[in-house]
């Protein structure tokens, strides 16, 4: 049965969201503006904070209409996402519209016969000039959703036992920062450092071990809260995890007191299995990452994000800090929580290092530039992305690693200097608010007793290699070169089925020199007068024998091509591109390079423990 409506329309700005047609994936929204301005403007955001791409949510909005009392109000569309109502002041303005929800990601909205999910940025028009007022959200039940439950991080005002009803938000920012999950989901609860947490899981298989997920999530949360506050309380009264388990998927998006997550169904912990699978370890890392964001980006955030502009891109050069440093701590906190051991943690670092080393774009783009360009590069990846850009997640996490290890070697703060202390200092000084890179530099200086400008200029604002080998060695970890796989040796990223499909040709590699391009299908090769069919890259070495060059048989746009391919280690190779520095940073970068010499690392590395005591001082 539908829930009863509140006795009277709430004051301020009120939304009623109804999953009106689950088969057509349509939400029906009724927006009531109690005190509209003359010519009131409304708009739908073009992006969602935490995911730096203009996604044009208005493309899913349809059937927009407006009334005041019994009179129809004319609406004029001003641009792609903004409308103006030809209304008067003094009477409530009611807008109705539908939103097609057909995106299974955590960034937008989804609705079908078994599940509903939405972020406010996808459904809730922004009322210009009234963003700071109190907002309310009514989540309505329909006959098609009679057996469903609803969950959100918003404070409840008047809801039924399954979560449908009225919720409050202090302002528009809070409203759109609390996603909503609907359906027949599993719910679990735990308390971390005295704060109640809920875990909602949709789509889990019968083998799902909910108790283990709750136990492990509690350890993650307690470790994070103590990281930031010691024995103090976190800046939220409760927290909600929304996890959608699917056949194949991965991702998350942080919010102020909740997070939306997606994982593969097989990555959930299983009843009767004591050992954590690699997929479950990855899921715990995702949980840790998004939870750490509750502090690092939702509250401690770039000064450019002090106030969100929902109408356009919001640029910052600091994603290497807010995403990269969070990526460093997500796995480190798993280690501190006792959920992974030293060997597993080092394997995770090894994976990150190799991802960066196998990206030629690290010689082209600084990690600060990668942050600024997220809107046009990171979220719009193509075949050339590895050659033109570097990830602010992976390289940013290695910058955090280098800073942490360098601080621990500095002897500052009475021998207690670490990146942990730097983040806590930033939190205290900013009162959990906006910060700049200058604030980070000041904290590092005060902790270590010396400036870290040279290191940041080199590691963040130039493309010089990071001094991983020296810093890791000083903390009991040996970096070793390893023989690369054939993909790295040829300079390729491929998929392998009945043939080799080329996805990316890496800059300066042997495949590029041979003339291969993304989209080619590598069918076979000729060597020593014989032709061979290949289905995977390892076949190349098997059939080439001792030949220094082979002829690659490639299909491209319906044509068969014969390309001369030099094999790795059997002839001269093109040198790697040299790092580039911006003119503004050249002098400081040269000083940094002299202060902290950087090695020339191989394309593939492994890590091993050389000093257990030193490692424990770092990880402990």
C-alpha positions in Angstrom: 0.0 0.0 0.0 1.3 3.5 -0.7 2.5 5.5 2.3 0.2 8.3 3.6 1.3 11.8 2.6 2.5 14.2 5.4 -0.4 16.3 6.8 0.7 19.3 4.8 3.4 20.2 2.3 6.7 20.8 4.0 8.0 24.4 3.9 10.9 25.4 1.7 11.8 23.1 -1.2 10.1 19.7 -1.3 10.6 16.8 -3.7 8.4 13.7 -4.1 10.1 10.9 -5.9 8.0 8.0 -7.1 9.2 4.9 -9.0 6.2 5.3 -11.3 7.0 2.9 -14.1 9.6 0.3 -13.3 9.3 -1.4 -16.7 10.0 1.8 -18.5 12.8 2.8 -16.0 10.9 6.0 -15.1 11.0 8.0 -11.9 8.3 10.6 -11.5 9.3 13.7 -9.6 7.1 16.4 -8.1 9.0 19.5 -7.0 7.1 22.0 -4.8 8.7 25.4 -4.2 6.8 27.1 -1.4 8.0 30.6 -2.1 9.2 30.9 -5.7 10.9 34.1 -7.0 9.3 35.9 -9.9 10.6 34.2 -13.0 12.0 31.3 -10.9 15.0 29.5 -12.5 15.7 25.8 -11.9 18.4 23.5 -13.3 19.7 20.0 -13.1 23.4 19.5 -12.3 25.7 18.5 -15.2 28.1 16.5 -13.0 28.2 14.8 -9.6 30.9 15.7 -7.1 33.5 13.0 -6.8 33.3 12.0 -10.5 35.0 14.6 -12.6 33.1 14.5 -15.9 30.2 16.5 -17.3 27.6 13.8 -17.7 24.7 15.9 -18.9 22.1 14.4 -16.5 19.4 16.6 -18.1 19.4 14.2 -21.1 17.3 11.8 -19.1 14.7 14.5 -18.0 11.4 14.6 -19.8 7.8 15.8 -19.6 8.7 18.9 -17.5 5.6 20.9 -16.6 4.8 23.7 -14.1 1.6 25.0 -12.3 0.6 27.6 -9.7 -2.7 26.6 -8.2 -4.8 25.5 -11.2 -3.0 27.6 -13.7 -0.4 26.3 -16.1 2.9 28.1 -15.9 5.0 28.6 -19.1 8.5 27.2 -18.9 11.4 28.6 -21.1 14.5 26.5 -21.5 17.5 28.7 -21.2 20.2 26.2 -22.0 20.9 22.5 -21.9 20.0 22.1 -18.2 18.3 25.3 -17.1 14.7 26.4 -17.2 12.8 29.6 -16.2 9.2 29.6 -15.0 7.0 32.5 -15.9 5.6 32.5 -12.4 4.7 35.1 -9.7 5.7 35.3 -6.1 3.3 34.4 -3.3 1.9 31.0 -4.4 3.6 27.6 -4.4 5.2 26.6 -7.8 4.8 22.9 -8.6 7.0 21.3 -11.2 6.4 17.7 -12.4 8.7 15.7 -14.6 10.0 12.2 -15.3 13.6 10.9 -15.3 14.7 7.8 -17.3 16.9 5.8 -15.0 19.0 3.4 -17.0 22.5 3.6 -15.7 23.8 0.8 -13.4 26.8 2.9 -12.2 27.0 4.6 -8.8 27.0 8.1 -10.5 23.5 8.5 -11.8 20.2 6.5 -11.4 18.7 3.1 -12.1 15.2 1.7 -11.9 13.7 -1.7 -13.0 11.3 -4.2 -11.5 13.8 -5.5 -8.9 15.8 -2.4 -7.8 15.9 1.4 -7.7 18.8 3.7 -7.0 19.4 7.4 -7.5 21.6 10.3 -6.7 19.9 13.7 -6.2 22.1 15.2 -8.9 20.2 13.0 -11.4 16.7 13.6 -10.2 16.4 16.8 -8.2 16.2 20.2 -10.0 18.2 22.9 -8.2 16.1 25.9 -7.2 18.2 28.9 -7.9 18.5 31.3 -5.0 17.1 28.8 -2.5 20.0 26.3 -2.4 20.7 27.2 1.3 17.2 26.6 2.4 15.9 23.5 4.1 14.9 20.8 1.6 12.8 17.7 2.1 12.6 14.5 0.1 9.6 12.2 0.1 10.4 8.7 -1.2 7.0 7.3 -2.3 5.9 3.7 -2.5 3.9 2.3 -5.5 2.0 -0.9 -6.0 4.9 -2.3 -8.0 7.3 -1.6 -5.1 5.1 -2.7 -2.3 7.6 -5.3 -1.0 10.6 -3.0 -1.3 12.6 -1.2 1.3 14.4 2.1 1.0 17.7 3.4 2.5 19.5 6.7 2.5 21.8 8.7 4.7 19.4 11.6 5.0 17.8 12.2 8.4 14.3 10.7 8.6 11.3 12.9 9.5 8.4 10.5 9.0 9.0 7.1 7.4 7.5 3.7 7.6 9.3 0.5 8.9 10.7 -0.1 5.4 12.2 3.4 5.0 9.7 5.0 2.7 8.5 8.5 3.6 9.9 11.9 4.4 13.5 12.9 4.9 15.2 16.2 5.6 18.3 18.0 4.2 19.8 21.2 5.6 20.4 22.5 2.0 20.6 21.4 -1.6 24.2 20.2 -1.2 23.2 17.8 1.5 20.2 16.6 -0.4 22.2 15.6 -3.5 25.0 14.1 -1.4 22.9 11.3 0.0 22.0 8.6 -2.6 18.9 6.4 -2.2 18.7 2.6 -2.6 15.4 0.8 -3.1 14.6 -2.9 -3.4 14.6 -6.2 -1.5 18.1 -5.9 -0.1 20.1 -7.4 2.7 20.7 -5.1 5.7 23.4 -5.5 8.4 24.4 -3.2 11.3 27.5 -2.6 13.4 29.0 0.0 15.7 32.4 1.5 15.1 33.9 3.7 17.8 30.4 4.3 19.2 28.9 5.3 15.9 26.1 3.2 14.2 26.8 2.0 10.7 24.4 0.2 8.3 25.4 -2.0 5.4 22.9 -2.5 2.6 23.7 -5.2 0.0 21.6 -5.7 -3.2 22.0 -8.7 -5.5 24.0 -11.0 -3.2 24.0 -14.8 -3.9 22.9 -17.3 -1.2 26.5 -18.0 -0.4 27.1 -14.5 0.8 28.7 -14.3 4.3 27.1 -11.1 5.7 28.6 -11.5 9.2 32.1 -11.6 7.9 31.5 -8.5 5.7 30.2 -6.6 8.8 33.1 -7.8 11.0 35.7 -6.7 8.4 34.0 -3.4 7.6 33.9 -2.6 11.3 37.7 -3.1 11.5 38.2 -0.8 8.5 35.9 1.9 10.0 37.5 1.8 13.4 41.0 2.0 12.0 40.0 5.0 9.9 38.2 6.8 12.7 41.2 6.3 15.0 43.6 7.5 12.3 41.9 10.8 12.1 40.6 11.3 15.7 42.4 8.9 18.1 39.8 8.3 20.8 37.6 11.1 19.5 34.4 11.0 17.4 34.0 11.3 13.6 32.2 14.2 12.0 29.0 12.2 11.4 26.4 10.6 13.6 25.8 7.5 11.5 27.1 6.0 8.2 25.5 4.0 5.4 27.2 1.6 2.9 25.1 0.9 -0.2 26.6 -2.0 -2.1 25.2 -3.4 -5.4 26.5 -6.9 -6.2 26.5 -7.6 -10.0 27.7 -10.2 -12.4 30.8 -8.1 -13.2 31.5 -4.6 -12.0 33.6 -2.5 -9.7 33.5 1.1 -8.4 32.4 3.5 -5.7 31.5 7.1 -5.0 32.0 8.8 -1.7 29.4 10.9 0.1 29.3 12.8 3.4 27.9 10.0 5.5 27.4 7.2 3.0 29.0 5.6 0.0 27.6 3.8 -3.1 29.6 0.8 -4.1 29.5 -1.8 -6.9 31.3 -5.2 -6.8 31.3 -8.5 -8.6 28.9 -10.9 -6.9 31.7 -13.5 -6.6 33.9 -11.0 -4.8 31.6 -11.0 -1.7 32.8 -13.2 1.2 31.3 -16.7 1.1 30.0 -18.9 3.9 32.5 -21.6 4.9 35.5 -19.9 3.3 38.0 -18.7 5.8 40.6 -17.3 3.4 39.9 -14.0 1.7 39.8 -14.2 -2.1 41.7 -11.7 -4.1 38.4 -10.2 -5.2 37.2 -9.8 -1.6 40.5 -8.1 -0.7 39.9 -5.7 -3.6 36.4 -5.1 -2.2 37.8 -4.3 1.2 40.2 -1.9 -0.4 37.3 -0.2 -2.1 35.4 0.1 1.2 38.5 1.5 2.9 39.0 4.0 0.0 35.5 5.4 0.0 35.3 5.6 3.8 38.6 7.5 4.0 37.1 10.0 1.5 34.6 10.9 4.3 37.4 13.0 5.6 39.7 13.4 2.7 37.7 15.2 -0.1 34.2 15.4 1.5 35.4 17.7 4.3 39.1 18.3 3.9 38.9 19.3 0.3 40.5 21.5 -2.4 39.8 25.2 -1.9 38.3 25.2 -5.4 35.6 22.9 -4.0 34.6 25.1 -1.1 31.4 25.8 -3.0 30.3 23.4 -5.8 29.3 24.9 -9.2 26.9 22.3 -10.5 26.6 24.0 -13.9 30.2 23.4 -15.2 33.6 21.8 -14.6 35.2 22.6 -11.2 38.9 22.5 -11.8 41.7 21.7 -9.3 45.3 20.5 -9.5 45.0 18.6 -6.2 43.3 15.3 -7.2 46.7 13.7 -6.8 46.4 14.6 -3.1 42.7 13.8 -2.5 42.4 10.7 -4.7 46.0 9.6 -4.7 46.6 9.9 -1.0 43.3 8.2 -0.3 44.6 5.4 -2.7 47.7 5.1 -0.6 45.9 4.8 2.7 43.1 2.5 1.5 45.3 -0.6 1.5 47.6 0.7 4.3 44.6 0.8 6.6 43.7 -2.7 5.6 47.2 -3.7 6.8 46.8 -1.8 10.0 43.4 -3.3 10.6 44.9 -6.8 10.4 42.9 -7.7 7.3 45.9 -8.3 5.1 49.5 -9.3 5.9 52.8 -7.7 4.9 53.2 -9.9 1.9 49.8 -9.0 0.5 50.4 -5.3 1.2 53.7 -5.4 -0.7 52.0 -7.2 -3.6 49.4 -4.4 -3.8 52.2 -1.7 -3.8 54.0 -3.7 -6.5 50.9 -3.7 -8.7 50.6 0.1 -8.4 54.2 0.7 -9.1 54.1 -1.4 -12.2 50.9 0.3 -13.4 52.8 3.6 -13.3 56.0 2.3 -14.8 54.1 0.8 -17.7 52.4 4.1 -18.6 54.5 6.2 -21.1 52.2 9.1 -20.3 54.1 9.7 -17.1 56.8 11.3 -19.2 54.3 13.6 -20.9 52.0 14.8 -18.1 52.7 15.7 -14.5 50.4 14.4 -11.9 49.2 17.9 -11.1 48.3 18.4 -14.8 46.5 15.0 -14.7 44.3 16.4 -11.9 43.4 19.5 -13.8 42.7 17.5 -17.0 40.5 14.9 -15.3 37.5 16.4 -17.0 38.7 15.7 -20.5 41.3 12.9 -20.1 40.9 10.6 -17.1 37.2 10.1 -17.6 37.4 10.0 -21.4 40.0 7.4 -21.9 40.8 6.1 -25.4 43.5 4.1 -27.2 46.1 6.8 -26.7 45.4 7.5 -23.0 48.4 5.6 -21.6 50.7 7.5 -24.0 49.4 10.9 -23.1 48.4 11.0 -19.4 49.2 9.5 -16.0 46.6 8.5 -13.4 46.4 10.8 -10.4 45.2 7.8 -8.5 48.2 5.5 -9.0 51.0 8.1 -9.3 49.3 10.2 -6.6 49.5 7.2 -4.2 53.2 6.7 -5.0 53.8 10.4 -4.2 52.1 9.8 -0.9 54.3 6.7 -0.4 57.4 8.7 -1.1 56.4 11.6 1.2 55.5 9.2 4.0 58.8 7.4 3.8 60.8 10.6 3.4 59.0 12.1 6.5 59.7 9.0 8.5 63.4 9.3 7.6 63.5 13.0 8.5 63.6 12.7 12.3 61.2 15.6 12.6 58.4 15.8 15.3 60.6 14.0 17.8 61.1 11.1 15.5 57.3 10.7 14.9 57.0 12.6 11.6 54.9 10.8 9.0 52.3 11.5 6.4 49.7 10.4 9.1 50.7 13.4 11.2 50.7 15.7 8.2 47.0 14.8 7.3 45.9 15.2 10.9 47.7 18.6 11.1 45.9 19.7 7.9 42.6 18.6 9.4 43.1 20.5 12.6 44.4 23.7 11.0 41.6 23.8 8.4 39.0 22.6 10.9 38.1 19.9 8.4 37.6 22.3 5.5 39.2 23.6 2.3 42.9 23.5 1.9 45.6 24.4 -0.7 48.9 22.9 -1.8 50.5 25.7 0.2 48.8 24.4 3.3 50.3 20.9 2.7 53.8 22.4 2.1 53.5 24.3 5.4 52.5 21.1 7.3 55.3 19.1 5.9 57.8 21.9 6.8 56.5 22.1 10.4 56.7 18.4 10.9 60.1 17.7 9.3 61.8 20.9 10.4 62.7 21.6 6.7 60.9 22.5 3.5 59.6 19.8 1.2 59.3 22.2 -1.7 62.0 20.5 -3.8 60.4 17.1 -3.5 56.9 18.3 -4.3 58.2 20.3 -7.3 59.9 17.2 -8.6 57.4 14.6 -7.8 54.2 16.5 -8.5 55.0 19.3 -10.9 57.6 17.6 -13.2 57.7 14.2 -14.9 60.9 13.1 -13.2 60.8 9.5 -11.9 60.0 9.0 -8.2 62.9 7.9 -6.0 61.1 4.7 -5.0 64.2 2.4 -4.8 66.1 4.5 -2.3 63.1 5.3 -0.1 61.8 1.8 0.0 65.3 0.4 0.7 65.6 2.7 3.7 62.5 1.1 5.1 63.3 -2.5 4.6 62.0 -3.2 1.1 64.1 -4.0 -1.9 63.0 -3.0 -5.4 64.1 -5.5 -8.0 63.8 -5.5 -11.8 61.8 -8.4 -13.3 61.6 -9.8 -16.8 58.5 -8.1 -18.3 55.7 -10.0 -20.0 55.5 -10.0 -23.8 52.9 -7.2 -23.7 55.3 -4.9 -22.0 58.3 -6.0 -24.1 56.4 -5.3 -27.3 54.7 -2.1 -26.0 51.1 -3.4 -26.3 47.9 -3.8 -24.4 45.8 -6.5 -25.9 42.9 -8.9 -25.4 43.4 -12.5 -26.3 40.7 -14.8 -27.7 41.1 -16.7 -30.9 43.6 -14.1 -32.0 45.3 -11.1 -30.5 43.2 -7.9 -30.5 45.3 -4.8 -30.0 43.7 -2.2 -27.6 46.7 0.2 -27.1 50.1 0.7 -28.7 52.4 2.2 -26.2 54.6 5.1 -27.2 58.2 4.3 -28.2 57.7 0.5 -28.2 58.5 -2.1 -30.8 54.8 -2.5 -31.9 54.6 1.2 -32.7 57.8 1.0 -34.6 56.4 -1.9 -36.7 53.3 0.2 -37.6 50.7 -1.6 -35.4 47.7 0.5 -34.4 44.8 0.1 -31.9 42.0 -2.0 -33.4 44.4 -4.3 -35.3 43.7 -8.0 -35.1 47.0 -9.8 -35.0 46.3 -13.2 -36.7 49.7 -14.8 -37.1 53.4 -14.4 -37.9 56.0 -15.6 -40.4 59.5 -16.6 -39.2 62.2 -18.5 -41.0 60.0 -19.0 -44.0 57.1 -20.5 -42.1 53.7 -19.1 -41.2 52.0 -19.6 -37.9 48.6 -18.8 -36.4 48.7 -17.1 -33.0 46.0 -16.7 -30.3 48.0 -15.1 -27.5 51.2 -13.1 -27.2 53.2 -15.9 -25.7 52.8 -17.7 -29.1 55.1 -15.1 -30.6 58.2 -16.3 -28.7 57.2 -19.9 -29.3 57.0 -19.6 -33.1 59.7 -17.0 -33.6 62.5 -19.2 -32.2 65.8 -17.3 -32.4 64.6 -14.9 -35.1 65.5 -11.2 -34.5 62.6 -10.1 -36.6 59.3 -11.6 -37.8 56.5 -10.6 -40.1 53.3 -9.9 -38.2 50.1 -10.8 -40.1 47.5 -8.2 -39.2 43.9 -7.6 -40.2 42.9 -3.9 -40.3 39.7 -2.5 -41.7 39.1 -5.6 -43.8 42.7 -5.7 -45.2 45.5 -8.1 -44.5 48.8 -6.5 -43.7 52.4 -7.8 -43.3 54.4 -5.8 -40.8 58.1 -6.2 -40.0 58.3 -6.6 -36.3 61.6 -6.4 -34.4 61.6 -8.7 -31.3 62.7 -7.5 -27.9 66.2 -8.1 -26.8 67.3 -9.1 -30.3 68.1 -5.8 -31.9 68.3 -2.0 -31.2 65.4 -0.4 -29.5 64.2 3.2 -29.5 65.1 5.1 -26.3 62.3 6.0 -23.9 61.0 9.5 -24.2 62.7 12.0 -21.9 60.8 13.6 -19.1 59.3 17.1 -19.8 59.3 19.9 -17.3 57.2 23.1 -17.5 59.2 26.2 -17.9 57.9 27.7 -14.6 59.1 24.7 -12.6 62.5 24.1 -14.3 64.7 25.9 -11.7 62.9 24.4 -8.7 62.9 20.9 -10.3 66.6 21.1 -11.0 67.2 21.8 -7.3 64.9 19.0 -6.3 66.7 16.5 -8.6 70.0 17.5 -6.9 68.5 17.0 -3.5 66.8 13.7 -4.2 68.4 11.7 -7.1 65.9 9.6 -9.0 66.8 6.2 -10.5 65.9 4.9 -13.9 63.6 2.1 -13.0 62.7 -0.8 -15.3 59.3 -1.4 -16.8 58.5 -4.2 -14.3 59.5 -4.6 -10.7 59.0 -6.8 -7.7 59.4 -5.9 -4.0 61.0 -8.1 -1.3 61.7 -7.6 2.4 65.3 -6.8 3.1 64.9 -5.6 6.7 61.9 -6.9 8.7 62.4 -4.5 11.6 62.5 -1.5 9.4 59.4 -2.6 7.5 57.5 -3.0 10.8 58.4 0.5 11.9 56.8 1.8 8.7 53.7 -0.4 8.6 53.2 -0.6 12.3 
